């Protein structure tokens, strides 16, 4: 019966496999998008005890599916990122024009009322 344990030292002439070996850029990007990555930081510029500038940086990199899974989907309701942007802007302009017309008519009606 052989009770020897396998050696963990690399054999002469063979390289040791590390976490970065064998991973292509595509593999790394796929892992980052699958799991997501968060980068956060604060930058502060001060002169003496007076703070002149403060910047808070929060960056999340993930796939769309992962972002939805964690509750981030702001791009779905942002009209500037939607394919319906022009349609929504045109509808907004039409509503503004109608509102201005109605306000002008109301003003004309009020000024035409007899004063008692």
RODO-2510 file (C-alpha; in nm, 4 decimals, decimal comma):
residues 116
     n   res          X          Y          Z
     1     x     0,0000     0,0000     0,0000
     2     x     0,1455     0,3332    -0,1093
     3     x     0,0678     0,6214     0,1316
     4     x     0,2839     0,8849    -0,0321
     5     x     0,1328     1,2268    -0,0790
     6     x     0,1634     1,4104    -0,4078
     7     x     0,4371     1,6688    -0,4189
     8     x     0,3423     2,0347    -0,4540
     9     x     0,6867     2,1442    -0,5715
    10     x     0,7285     2,2007    -0,9444
    11     x     0,9270     1,9361    -1,1253
    12     x     1,2529     2,0468    -1,2916
    13     x     1,1898     2,1708    -1,6437
    14     x     0,8146     2,2262    -1,5838
    15     x     0,6587     2,5614    -1,5068
    16     x     0,4171     2,6139    -1,2228
    17     x     0,0634     2,7085    -1,3300
    18     x    -0,0555     3,0344    -1,1779
    19     x    -0,3940     3,2053    -1,1754
    20     x    -0,2910     3,4389    -1,4574
    21     x    -0,1448     3,1732    -1,6839
    22     x    -0,3801     3,0181    -1,9335
    23     x    -0,6277     3,3063    -1,9064
    24     x    -0,6748     3,5048    -2,2202
    25     x    -0,8081     3,8590    -2,2216
    26     x    -1,1464     3,7210    -2,3240
    27     x    -1,1520     3,4932    -2,0176
    28     x    -1,0673     3,7826    -1,7858
    29     x    -1,3325     4,0103    -1,9393
    30     x    -1,5888     3,7305    -1,9212
    31     x    -1,5140     3,6784    -1,5509
    32     x    -1,5359     4,0518    -1,4748
    33     x    -1,8655     4,0900    -1,6588
    34     x    -2,0087     3,7761    -1,4988
    35     x    -1,9154     3,8677    -1,1416
    36     x    -1,8924     4,2454    -1,1743
    37     x    -1,6354     4,4798    -1,0293
    38     x    -1,6797     4,7877    -0,8109
    39     x    -1,4286     5,0705    -0,7970
    40     x    -1,4871     5,3408    -0,5373
    41     x    -1,2784     5,6324    -0,4269
    42     x    -1,2798     5,9820    -0,2872
    43     x    -1,0531     6,2639    -0,4015
    44     x    -1,0169     6,5728    -0,1891
    45     x    -0,8123     6,8849    -0,2629
    46     x    -0,7442     7,1054     0,0368
    47     x    -0,5323     7,4061     0,1183
    48     x    -0,4590     7,4116     0,4864
    49     x    -0,7822     7,3125     0,6569
    50     x    -1,0035     7,4501     0,3747
    51     x    -1,1395     7,1911     0,1373
    52     x    -1,1465     7,3299    -0,2168
    53     x    -1,2675     7,0304    -0,4122
    54     x    -1,4214     6,6958    -0,3285
    55     x    -1,4914     6,4264    -0,5869
    56     x    -1,6638     6,0971    -0,5124
    57     x    -1,6079     5,8270    -0,7716
    58     x    -1,8251     5,5164    -0,7874
    59     x    -1,7789     5,2853    -1,0859
    60     x    -1,9497     4,9529    -1,1440
    61     x    -1,8501     4,7320    -1,4350
    62     x    -2,0761     4,4370    -1,5073
    63     x    -2,2840     4,2762    -1,7755
    64     x    -2,6367     4,4016    -1,8387
    65     x    -2,7801     4,0782    -1,6978
    66     x    -2,5741     4,1048    -1,3782
    67     x    -2,6679     4,4729    -1,3381
    68     x    -3,0382     4,3879    -1,3686
    69     x    -2,9901     4,1041    -1,1212
    70     x    -2,8572     4,3461    -0,8583
    71     x    -3,1265     4,6058    -0,9320
    72     x    -2,9456     4,8522    -1,1566
    73     x    -3,1403     4,9366    -1,4730
    74     x    -3,1421     5,3165    -1,5036
    75     x    -3,0597     5,3020    -1,8751
    76     x    -3,3998     5,1460    -1,9495
    77     x    -3,5848     5,4635    -1,8463
    78     x    -3,3306     5,7255    -1,9601
    79     x    -3,4818     5,8936    -2,2692
    80     x    -3,1394     5,9944    -2,4022
    81     x    -3,0271     5,6314    -2,4142
    82     x    -3,3515     5,5018    -2,5587
    83     x    -3,4179     5,4444    -2,9274
    84     x    -3,7389     5,6435    -2,8707
    85     x    -3,5516     5,9640    -2,7821
    86     x    -3,6604     6,1605    -3,0892
    87     x    -4,0192     6,0388    -3,0530
    88     x    -4,0317     6,1434    -2,6873
    89     x    -3,8737     6,4833    -2,7572
    90     x    -4,1249     6,5492    -3,0368
    91     x    -4,4184     6,4494    -2,8141
    92     x    -4,2832     6,6768    -2,5396
    93     x    -4,2584     6,9685    -2,7826
    94     x    -4,6176     6,9111    -2,9000
    95     x    -4,7412     6,9104    -2,5400
    96     x    -4,5508     7,2330    -2,4670
    97     x    -4,7111     7,3992    -2,7712
    98     x    -5,0607     7,2850    -2,6668
    99     x    -5,0039     7,4112    -2,3131
   100     x    -4,8921     7,7529    -2,4369
   101     x    -5,2000     7,7722    -2,6652
   102     x    -5,4362     7,6801    -2,3806
   103     x    -5,2745     7,9335    -2,1476
   104     x    -5,3098     8,2063    -2,4121
   105     x    -5,6787     8,1177    -2,4654
   106     x    -5,7431     8,1206    -2,0897
   107     x    -5,5767     8,4600    -2,0583
   108     x    -5,7889     8,5931    -2,3475
   109     x    -6,1072     8,4586    -2,1849
   110     x    -6,0212     8,6185    -1,8508
   111     x    -5,9542     8,9561    -2,0080
   112     x    -6,2856     8,9386    -2,2038
   113     x    -6,4945     8,8791    -1,8870
   114     x    -6,7032     9,1787    -1,7853
   115     x    -6,5913     9,3387    -1,4638
   116     x    -6,8584     9,4108    -1,2077
***
